[in-house]
């Protein structure tokens, strides 16, 4: 299940990169490929329509990307039921201290032998 959402995440990321690069910016980057300026007669859609479409497409792709990220995080949290690192350290220390305290109690039960003088 996670693999499906991970593949979708990668596709969304590539699509976002593409739409951002196609948008018209100050230098006319890759936006000029799809009729970014709107001045030439051979363009299918005008520059303003292209900008509006790309802006909306980028917004929708970003929303899908964020929703997919939340779904992936939720799936990941559900699949890992392990303790956190802090809980593991706390558990290890409490076991170690319990064992150490048990040793001390056992040593106190055995009375030391009195020295034998000759």
C-alpha positions in Angstrom: 0.0 0.0 0.0 2.8 2.4 0.9 4.5 1.6 -2.4 1.5 2.8 -4.4 1.4 6.1 -2.5 5.2 6.5 -2.8 5.0 6.1 -6.6 2.2 8.6 -6.6 4.3 11.0 -4.6 7.2 10.7 -7.1 4.8 11.4 -10.0 3.3 14.4 -8.2 6.8 15.8 -7.4 7.9 15.5 -11.1 4.6 17.1 -12.2 5.0 20.0 -9.8 8.6 20.6 -11.0 7.3 20.6 -14.6 4.4 23.1 -13.9 6.7 25.4 -12.0 9.3 25.4 -14.8 6.6 26.1 -17.4 5.3 29.1 -15.6 6.3 32.5 -16.9 8.8 34.3 -14.8 10.9 37.5 -15.2 13.3 35.9 -17.6 10.7 33.8 -19.5 12.4 30.5 -18.5 10.5 27.5 -20.0 7.2 29.4 -20.1 8.0 30.6 -23.6 7.7 27.1 -25.0 3.9 27.0 -24.5 3.1 30.5 -25.6 4.2 32.4 -22.5 4.3 35.8 -24.2 1.2 35.6 -26.2 2.6 37.9 -28.9 3.2 35.4 -31.7 0.2 34.4 -33.9 0.9 30.7 -33.8 0.1 30.2 -30.1 -2.9 28.0 -29.3 -3.7 29.7 -26.0 -2.9 33.2 -24.8 -0.2 34.0 -22.2 -2.8 35.0 -19.6 -4.8 31.8 -20.1 -1.6 29.7 -19.9 -0.5 31.4 -16.7 -4.0 30.9 -15.1 -4.0 27.2 -16.1 -0.5 26.6 -14.9 -1.1 28.4 -11.6 -4.2 26.4 -10.9 -2.5 23.2 -12.0 0.4 23.9 -9.6 -2.0 24.6 -6.8 -4.0 21.4 -7.3 -0.8 19.4 -7.6 0.6 20.9 -4.4 -2.6 20.1 -2.5 -2.5 16.5 -3.8 1.2 16.3 -2.8 0.5 17.5 0.7 -2.5 15.1 1.1 -0.4 12.2 -0.2 2.4 13.2 2.3 0.0 13.0 5.2 -1.4 9.7 4.0 2.2 8.3 3.7 3.0 9.6 7.2 -0.1 8.0 8.6 0.6 4.6 6.9 4.2 4.7 8.2 3.2 5.5 11.7 0.7 2.6 11.7 3.1 0.1 10.3 5.9 0.8 12.9 4.8 -0.2 16.4 8.3 -0.1 17.8 9.2 2.0 20.8 10.9 5.3 20.3 14.7 5.6 21.0 13.9 7.4 24.3 11.6 4.7 25.4 14.2 2.0 24.5 16.9 3.8 26.5 14.5 4.3 29.5 13.5 0.7 29.4 17.2 -0.5 29.2 18.2 1.8 32.1 15.4 0.6 34.3 16.2 -3.1 33.6 19.9 -2.4 34.3 19.1 -0.6 37.6 16.7 -3.4 38.6 19.4 -6.0 38.0 22.0 -3.9 39.8 19.6 -3.4 42.8 18.9 -7.2 42.9 22.6 -7.9 43.1 23.0 -5.5 46.0 20.2 -7.2 47.9 21.6 -10.6 47.3 25.0 -9.5 48.5 23.5 -8.1 51.7 21.8 -11.5 52.4 25.1 -13.2 52.6 26.8 -12.2 55.9 30.5 -11.6 55.7 32.7 -14.1 57.5 34.4 -13.1 60.6 38.1 -12.9 60.4 39.9 -15.9 62.0 42.8 -15.0 64.2 45.5 -17.5 65.0 
